[in-house]
Structure formats: C-alpha cells, structure tokens
Amino acid sequence: MRDIVKELEERRSVARLGGGEKRIEAQHARGKLTARERIELLLDPDSFEEIDMLVEHDCHTYGIPKKKINDKD
C-alpha cells in the first residue's frame, strides 16, 4: 500500500510541474504566470482542490500521441 501511495505522490508532483521546469521558465520569460500560479493568486490558501490532475489527452492526430503533457522537452 505504501508503494501505491508513494507512486501517486510522485505522479502528482510531476503533474504539478505542468510540463516541466523548461515550460514554466518559458512562460515566465514571456511575462506570464502558469495556470496554477494564477489560481493561487485568485483563491484563498488551501481553498482549491484540483480534480483530475492525472488525466492525459486522448488525441490521435497531428503527432500528439507521441507527446505527453509532462514530457520534459
């Protein structure tokens, strides 16, 4: 059971990066905040619970099946 909880926390940690540090830095370089950063500014601390954080796309066109949301590049 601990292994399952550990894996879940690792997956959540990756999901919170929203595509990785490189994408976060690119967003900041354009003078923009990430979606999670904007939500944090809008809402009271600890008042938001993200649902479906681990859901991935189901698109099969335009080469998208090769791309995952949390790819590092």
C-alpha positions, -999 to +999 in steps of 0.1 A: +000+000+000+028+024+008+043+018-027+009+028-042+008+060-022+044+068-030+037+063-067+006+085-065+026+113-048+053+111-074+028+113-102+011+143-085+045+160-082+052+156-119+017+168-128+021+199-107+051+209-128+027+213-157+051+200-184+083+206-166+106+234-155+115+243-191+079+251-199+074+270-167+106+291-174+093+298-209+060+310-195+078+333-171+101+345-198+070+358-217+060+376-185+032+352-178+022+330-149+013+293-151-023+283-147-016+270-112+001+303-102-028+323-114-052+301-094-031+306-063-034+343-067-071+343-072-081+320-044-076+318-006-048+295+005-058+258+007-092+265-007-087+249-041-086+211-047-076+202-082-097+174-097-084+150-125-048+162-121-035+129-136-058+129-167-040+128-200-052+136-236-068+110-259-059+127-292-046+105-320-038+131-347-011+156-355+017+136-339+001+142-305+001+105-294+039+108-291+036+138-268+026+137-231+017+166-210+046+161-186+073+155-212+105+172-202+112+189-236 
